[in-house]
């Protein structure tokens, strides 16, 4: 484990500007505003090879450059703190422990893109965190780090808070923008994309909490120092949220290049109650289910891509042998059915049909045709859904069919090795 972007969490008071400054805070901001041109800031972020930490892993500097080149007097910065992915709770550690670092990152991003207004969009289930952010923003205004003429320069920027109402889909940037505007949280058709037409039709930069927390450190230490962490293809560190059947659960900061095996057995102490590992789901409920045989995969964007696996937001769910694949999938797909906004047919209807098929298979009433339907519907959702919710919802279906096909076949014969799906399987499992 390392201690880089989370270094100040628990070390300084989250609302103390003095403590934050005494521990190296605002050096990155001062380097930016007092010594650099906006393009130089973007170039530094580009040289660092920072990629978004919210799930898509899009090159951060490229997104900034899209917004910077827009010729508009009004531009917005949005911090996406709508941490709704099941099993993900790493952003809350930063929001609660070091909100000034995230806000410093927003101010630097605003200077680089010439934005004048920012919003932190935080999930409604984090009321205490929201209060911390409100107080942090007020303290920064009083200290001259927000508002007009920041650090005495011809640069003005301010931030407000907006709360979500618990909709998972609002983690998608266009649904989030709709929510801030006071509309139902539903994804927009694209193009146009937010960097050209985002909030209220203006150029808008949307970055994740963890992405923004990296920015002050990159501008403080420089791109080359930052790249000493991680791998050639994936620079820096990553916060991971580990839950499930492991001894040590929680948020850990690791370097890119760490393997899943190291996470499960070295960092998290192995499987609870000395049971056998069944799989690791990487990236939350919308992530791939990875069998024990692939645990030596490194957490590296390009290496994961070779296996058609994404890192997502960094959620890692560890599942032991007592779990039934079909029962696990039913719970997962019921979540996506509940959270679908209903705007597009593939997601709205696909999740519903998948659940029906899974229930048939669980009850011993399924057939080979059902397995084909399951894969076909999942493929349609992946290719035709409007936003990432529908596109990623069937990821667990694809990977469990690939790696745990024998369990599907057993259920077709009325047998559940975990003993949770039907009377026959339960009795046989005993």
C-alpha positions in Angstrom: 0.0 0.0 0.0 1.0 3.6 -0.5 0.0 6.9 1.0 -0.1 9.6 -1.7 -3.4 11.2 -2.5 -4.9 10.1 0.9 -1.9 11.2 2.9 -3.7 14.0 4.7 -6.9 12.1 5.5 -6.9 11.8 9.2 -3.7 13.8 9.6 -5.2 17.3 9.3 -8.6 18.7 10.4 -10.7 18.7 7.2 -11.8 22.3 7.7 -8.5 23.8 8.8 -6.9 25.9 6.1 -3.9 26.5 8.3 -3.3 22.8 8.9 -3.8 22.0 5.2 -1.4 24.8 4.2 1.2 23.7 6.8 1.2 20.2 5.3 1.8 21.4 1.7 -1.7 22.4 0.7 -2.2 25.1 -1.9 1.4 24.8 -3.3 0.0 23.3 -6.4 -2.6 26.1 -6.7 0.0 28.8 -6.1 2.3 27.3 -8.7 -0.6 27.3 -11.1 -2.0 30.8 -10.7 1.2 32.7 -10.0 3.6 30.9 -12.3 1.8 29.2 -15.2 -0.4 29.9 -18.1 -3.6 27.8 -18.5 -2.1 25.8 -21.4 1.0 25.0 -19.3 -1.2 23.6 -16.6 -3.0 21.3 -19.0 0.3 20.2 -20.5 1.5 19.2 -17.0 -1.6 17.2 -16.4 -1.1 15.6 -19.9 2.5 14.7 -19.1 1.4 13.0 -15.9 -0.8 10.6 -17.9 -3.6 11.0 -15.4 -6.8 9.2 -16.4 -10.2 9.6 -14.9 -10.8 7.7 -11.7 -14.6 7.6 -11.9 -14.8 4.6 -14.2 -14.3 5.5 -17.8 -10.5 6.2 -17.4 -10.7 8.9 -20.0 -7.4 11.0 -20.3 -8.0 13.9 -17.9 -5.9 16.5 -19.9 -7.8 15.7 -23.1 -11.1 16.4 -21.5 -9.7 19.7 -20.0 -8.5 20.7 -23.4 -11.9 20.1 -25.0 -13.4 22.6 -22.5 -10.5 25.1 -22.7 -10.8 25.5 -26.5 -14.5 26.4 -26.3 -15.0 30.1 -26.9 -17.6 31.0 -24.2 -17.6 33.5 -21.4 -19.5 31.0 -19.2 -18.0 27.6 -18.4 -18.6 25.2 -15.6 -16.6 22.7 -13.5 -18.5 19.8 -11.9 -17.1 17.5 -9.2 -18.9 14.2 -9.5 -19.4 13.0 -6.0 -22.4 10.9 -6.7 -20.8 7.8 -5.4 -23.6 5.4 -6.2 -21.9 2.2 -7.5 -22.5 -0.6 -5.1 -19.4 -1.5 -3.1 -17.8 1.9 -3.8 -17.0 4.2 -0.9 -13.5 5.5 -1.6 -14.6 9.0 -2.6 -16.2 9.5 0.8 -12.8 9.0 2.5 -11.5 12.0 0.5 -14.6 14.1 0.9 -14.7 13.7 4.6 -10.9 13.6 5.3 -9.5 16.2 2.9 -12.2 18.3 1.2 -9.7 21.2 0.7 -7.6 19.0 -1.6 -10.5 18.3 -3.9 -11.6 21.9 -4.0 -8.0 23.0 -4.7 -8.1 20.6 -7.7 -11.4 22.2 -8.9 -9.8 25.7 -8.7 -6.8 24.6 -10.7 -9.1 23.0 -13.3 -11.1 26.2 -13.5 -8.0 28.3 -14.1 -6.8 25.9 -16.8 -10.1 25.8 -18.6 -11.2 29.4 -17.9 -14.3 28.3 -16.0 -16.0 30.7 -13.7 -18.4 28.5 -11.7 -18.2 25.1 -10.1 -20.6 22.6 -8.5 -20.0 19.7 -6.3 -22.8 17.1 -7.0 -23.0 14.9 -3.9 -25.2 11.9 -3.3 -28.1 12.5 -1.0 -27.0 9.7 1.3 -24.0 11.7 2.4 -25.6 14.4 4.6 -22.7 14.8 7.0 -20.2 15.0 4.1 -22.4 17.7 2.5 -22.1 19.8 5.7 -18.3 19.4 5.7 -18.2 20.6 2.1 -20.4 23.6 2.8 -18.2 24.7 5.7 -15.0 24.1 3.7 -16.3 26.3 0.8 -17.2 29.0 3.3 -13.8 28.9 4.9 -12.1 29.1 1.5 -14.2 32.1 0.5 -13.2 33.9 3.7 -9.5 33.1 3.1 -9.6 34.4 -0.5 -9.2 31.1 -2.2 -12.7 31.3 -3.7 -14.6 34.2 -5.1 -13.2 37.3 -6.9 -9.5 37.8 -7.7 -8.2 34.6 -6.2 -4.7 35.1 -4.7 -4.9 38.7 -5.9 -4.9 37.7 -9.5 -7.4 38.4 -12.4 -9.1 35.1 -11.8 -12.5 34.5 -10.2 -14.2 31.2 -9.4 -16.8 30.0 -6.9 -18.4 26.8 -6.0 -21.9 25.6 -4.8 -23.2 22.3 -3.6 -26.0 20.3 -5.2 -27.4 17.0 -3.8 -28.7 14.0 -5.7 -31.9 12.2 -4.7 -30.4 8.7 -4.6 -30.5 7.8 -8.3 -27.6 5.6 -9.4 -28.0 6.8 -13.0 -27.0 10.3 -11.9 -23.4 9.1 -11.7 -23.5 9.4 -15.5 -22.4 12.9 -16.3 -25.3 14.0 -18.5 -27.9 12.6 -16.1 -26.0 14.4 -13.4 -26.2 17.7 -15.4 -29.9 17.2 -15.9 -30.4 16.8 -12.2 -28.5 20.0 -11.4 -30.7 21.8 -13.9 -33.8 20.6 -11.9 -34.9 17.9 -14.4 -35.3 14.2 -13.9 -32.0 12.4 -13.8 -32.0 10.8 -17.2 -29.0 10.6 -19.6 -28.9 12.8 -22.7 -28.4 11.7 -26.2 -24.9 12.4 -27.4 -23.5 14.3 -29.2 -23.3 17.1 -28.2 -21.0 16.2 -25.3 -20.6 18.2 -22.0 -17.3 19.9 -22.9 -19.1 21.7 -25.7 -22.8 21.8 -24.4 -23.2 20.7 -20.9 -24.8 22.5 -17.9 -27.4 25.0 -19.2 -25.9 24.5 -22.7 -22.5 25.8 -21.7 -19.1 24.1 -21.9 -18.8 21.9 -18.8 -16.0 19.8 -17.3 -17.1 16.9 -15.2 -14.4 15.1 -13.1 -14.6 12.5 -10.4 -13.6 13.3 -6.7 -10.5 11.1 -6.9 -9.4 12.6 -10.2 -9.5 16.1 -8.8 -7.7 15.0 -5.6 -4.7 14.1 -7.8 -4.5 17.5 -9.5 -2.9 19.6 -6.6 -0.2 16.9 -6.2 0.7 16.8 -9.9 1.0 20.6 -9.9 3.0 20.6 -6.7 5.5 17.8 -7.4 5.5 17.8 -11.3 4.5 15.2 -13.8 7.7 13.2 -13.7 7.6 12.8 -9.9 4.0 11.8 -10.2 4.8 9.1 -12.7 7.2 7.4 -10.3 4.0 5.8 -9.0 2.2 3.1 -11.0 3.1 1.7 -14.4 4.0 3.0 -17.8 0.4 2.8 -19.0 -1.3 3.6 -15.7 0.5 6.4 -13.7 -0.2 7.2 -10.1 -2.1 5.5 -7.4 -5.7 4.2 -7.0 -8.1 4.1 -4.1 -9.9 0.8 -4.0 -13.0 -0.1 -1.9 -12.8 -3.7 -0.8 -15.8 -5.5 0.6 -17.3 -9.0 0.8 -15.8 -12.2 2.2 -12.3 -10.9 3.1 -10.8 -10.5 6.6 -9.9 -6.8 6.2 -12.4 -4.6 4.4 -12.1 -0.9 3.7 -10.5 1.7 1.5 -6.8 1.2 0.5 -4.5 3.2 -1.7 -2.4 1.1 -4.0 0.0 1.7 -6.9 -1.2 0.7 -10.3 0.4 -2.6 -11.2 -0.6 -4.3 -8.0 -2.3 -7.7 -8.7 -5.7 -8.8 -7.5 -4.0 -11.6 -5.6 -1.9 -9.1 -3.6 -5.1 -7.1 -2.8 -7.1 -10.1 -1.6 -4.4 -12.1 0.3 -1.6 -9.6 1.2 -3.6 -6.3 1.8 -6.9 -7.8 2.9 -5.7 -10.9 4.8 -7.4 -13.5 2.7 -10.9 -15.1 2.7 -13.0 -15.1 5.9 -13.4 -18.3 7.9 -10.7 -20.0 5.7 -13.2 -20.6 2.9 -12.2 -20.9 -0.7 -12.4 -17.9 -3.1 -15.0 -18.2 -5.8 -14.5 -14.9 -7.7 -13.7 -11.2 -7.4 -16.0 -8.7 -8.9 -13.9 -5.7 -10.1 -15.6 -2.4 -10.7 -18.8 -2.7 -8.6 -22.0 -4.4 -9.7 -21.4 -3.3 -13.3 -18.0 -5.0 -13.2 -16.5 -8.3 -14.3 -16.6 -11.5 -12.2 -13.0 -12.7 -12.2 -12.2 -16.3 -11.2 -9.3 -17.4 -9.0 -7.2 -18.4 -12.0 -7.0 -14.8 -13.1 -6.0 -13.2 -9.8 -2.5 -12.4 -11.0 -3.8 -9.8 -13.4 -2.3 -6.5 -12.6 -4.5 -3.5 -12.0 -3.3 -1.6 -15.1 -5.7 -0.1 -17.6 -4.1 -1.7 -20.6 -3.5 -5.1 -19.1 -7.1 -5.3 -17.9 -8.2 -4.3 -21.4 -6.5 -7.4 -22.8 -9.0 -9.5 -20.8 -11.9 -7.2 -21.7 -12.1 -6.1 -18.1 -12.4 -2.6 -16.7 -11.3 -1.2 -13.4 -14.4 1.0 -13.0 -14.4 3.1 -9.9 -12.1 0.8 -8.0 -14.7 -1.3 -6.1 -13.6 -4.9 -5.4 -16.1 -7.4 -4.1 -14.6 -10.7 -2.9 -17.0 -13.6 -3.0 -16.4 -17.0 -1.4 -17.5 -20.5 -2.5 -20.8 -20.5 -0.5 -22.3 -18.0 -3.0 -24.5 -19.3 -5.9 -23.8 -17.6 -9.2 -27.4 -17.4 -10.2 -28.5 -16.0 -6.9 -25.7 -13.4 -7.0 -26.8 -12.4 -10.6 -30.4 -12.1 -9.6 -29.6 -9.6 -6.9 -27.3 -7.7 -9.2 -29.8 -7.4 -12.0 -32.6 -6.5 -9.6 -30.5 -3.5 -8.6 -30.1 -2.4 -12.2 -33.8 -2.9 -12.9 -34.6 -0.7 -10.0 -32.1 2.0 -10.9 -32.9 2.1 -14.7 -34.3 5.5 -15.6 -36.5 3.9 -18.2 -35.6 6.3 -21.0 -34.2 3.7 -23.4 -35.8 0.3 -24.3 -32.7 -1.9 -24.2 -32.0 -1.1 -20.5 -35.6 -0.8 -19.3 -36.8 -4.0 -20.9 -33.5 -5.9 -20.9 -33.0 -6.0 -17.2 -36.6 -7.2 -16.7 -36.3 -10.0 -19.1 -32.9 -11.1 -17.7 -34.3 -11.4 -14.3 -37.1 -13.6 -15.6 -34.7 -15.9 -17.3 -32.5 -16.2 -14.2 -35.5 -17.1 -12.1 -36.4 -19.8 -14.6 -32.9 -21.3 -14.5 -32.9 -21.0 -10.7 -36.1 -23.0 -10.4 -34.8 -25.8 -12.6 -37.2 -24.7 -15.4 -34.6 -23.3 -17.8 -33.2 -24.6 -21.0 -30.2 -24.2 -23.4 -32.4 -21.7 -25.2 -32.5 -19.5 -22.0 -28.7 -19.4 -21.9 -28.7 -18.2 -25.5 -31.4 -15.6 -24.8 -29.4 -14.4 -21.7 -26.3 -13.8 -23.9 -28.3 -12.2 -26.8 -30.2 -9.8 -24.6 -27.1 -8.8 -22.7 -25.3 -8.1 -26.0 -28.2 -5.9 -27.2 -28.1 -4.0 -23.9 -24.3 -3.5 -24.2 -24.5 -2.2 -27.8 -27.8 -0.2 -27.8 -28.4 1.2 -24.3 -28.3 5.0 -24.1 -25.8 5.3 -21.2 -23.3 3.4 -19.2 -25.9 2.0 -16.8 -27.5 -0.2 -19.5 -24.3 -0.8 -21.3 -22.5 -2.2 -18.3 -25.3 -3.8 -16.4 -24.9 -7.2 -18.1 -21.1 -7.4 -17.6 -21.5 -9.9 -14.8 -23.7 -12.0 -17.1 -21.0 -12.2 -19.8 -18.2 -13.1 -17.4 -20.1 -15.6 -15.4 -21.2 -17.4 -18.5 -17.6 -17.4 -19.6 -16.0 -18.6 -16.4 -18.7 -20.3 -14.5 -20.8 -21.9 -17.3 -20.8 -25.3 -15.5 -22.9 -23.8 -12.7 -25.5 -22.6 -15.2 -25.5 -26.1 -16.7 -26.0 -27.6 -13.2 -29.0 -25.4 -12.6 -30.6 -26.5 -15.9 -30.5 -30.0 -14.4 -32.1 -28.8 -11.1 -28.9 -28.8 -9.0 -27.5 -25.8 -7.1 -24.1 -26.6 -5.6 -24.6 -23.8 -3.0 -28.0 -25.2 -2.0 -29.9 -21.9 -2.2 -32.0 -22.1 -5.4 -34.3 -25.1 -5.3 -35.3 -28.0 -3.0 -33.5 -30.6 -5.0 -30.3 -28.7 -5.2 -30.5 -27.8 -1.5 -30.9 -31.5 -0.5 -28.2 -32.7 -2.8 -25.8 -30.0 -1.5 -26.2 -31.2 2.0 
